[in-house]
Structures are given as C-alpha cells and as structure tokens.
Amino acid sequence: MKNYSTTRLPLAAYVHCKGLLEFASVRKSTDATAVFEFLDPQDHGETLEIDFEQGRAMVDARAFASSERFLKNKMYRALHQEETQK
C-alpha cells in the first residue's frame, strides 16, 4: 500500500479534515521532526499538495482547527515518546 507523507502540519490538517486520505500515523524522523503519514493507494498526495499550495484548499475553519489539534497531539506524542519511556 502506498503512503503519502508530509512534515507540514497545515497540509496534513487539510488532508485530515477533508478526509481526502486516511490518516495512518505520525512518526519522528531522523532530524527530530514529525512526519504525518496517510494511506494513498491511488497516489493522489502530490495533487492534493498542489491544490493546497495554489489556494484551492477550502475547508471549514472549525474542522481544520479540530484536525490540527488532533495532529498536534499525535505529533507531540511521537516526538516525546522516547522521553516518556525513560
């Protein structure tokens, strides 16, 4: 199964709140940044990113804020997981 990954929280929140791709996980990358991963079986991720960049990504503000909060929580856990295991 193909995945779409991004380190950009606003883009990930857009994809999540619109339900464009199924959220898979957040992981910590080697340079200590968060990587948001979505299932992308039909390889639409790059097209969604272009739509976002070109201003065609219209969403409900409350849905976006909710998705951003959800992803920030997941991101915090992924980035601080090692600290809590010690």
Secondary structure, DSSP 4 states (H G I P E B T S, - for coil): --EEEES-HHHHHHHHHHTSSEEEEEEE-TTS-EEEEEE-TT--HHHHHHHHHTT-----HHHHHHHHHHHHHHHHHHHHHHHHH-
